[in-house]
Amino acid sequence: MTDKSLKRALVTGGSGDIGSAICKRLAEHYHVIVHANSHLERAQEVVRDITDAGGQASAVAFDVRDAQASAASLDTLLAEGAIQVLVNNAGIHDDAVFPGMSAEQWHRVIDVSLHGFFNVTQPLSMPMIRTRWGRIISVSSIAAVVGNRGQVNYAAAKAALHGASKSLSLELASRGITVNVVAPGIIEGSMAKGAFDAAVIAQMVPMKRAGQPREVADLVAFLASDAAAYISGQVISINGGMPS
């Protein structure tokens, strides 16, 4: 049975390791809209996991880089009511040392993380304002805080989210809407698996292990809750004690 009283949460990039963990965690309290770029079937798999566990979820696919496609999809979703929790999790890597980085690599990464933030967050902001309650959470990276070789494009895109979120938090604070950033370190999953072995992780991370996607999801879920109503404009690292 569908519970119409549940607030709705949209998670962009909701079919990846961290994204799916966030979706499943938020589904304990919200109707979750699981976003994918072009592979709708991946989002639908997450939806099935949520509904099998007794939660409510639906799937949507659009390219966050495409303003018109994003607006069309969001208009359809908003026809059913405001989306009051937004997790901007969509992001890609396209690594190269800066002297060898192509313009395409630079723009692709910026377009997904930064322009995607605008294309999704801006259309949802006024409907959220009208409800006078909302949570906007963007998933960044430790690379945006301390930098990382070969990721000038990625670090730039994610660091831009920090400034955007701090500024947006000032605009929306009086409307009962919080805006925060979660900046994970090394998190277990497909991206970290090829980049870091156990010895490297033990050397880099004081806790001597990679984080779990569920641990990131727990932090996001807290920031999305009523308990976090007085936390806004913050960049919160979750990295096992790595300097940041």
Secondary structure, DSSP 8 states (H G I E B T S, - for coil): ---TTS-EEEETTTTSHHHHHHHHHHTTTSEEEEEESS-HHHHHHHHHHHHHTT--EEEEE--TT-HHHHHHHHHHHHTT----EEEE---------GGG--HHHHHHHHIIIIIHHHHHHHHHHHHHHHHT-EEEEEE--THHHH--TT-HHHHHHHHHHHHHHHHHHHHHGGGTEEEEEEEE-SBSSHHHHHH--HHHHHHH-TTSS-B-HHHHHHHHHHHTSGGGTT--S-EEEESTT---
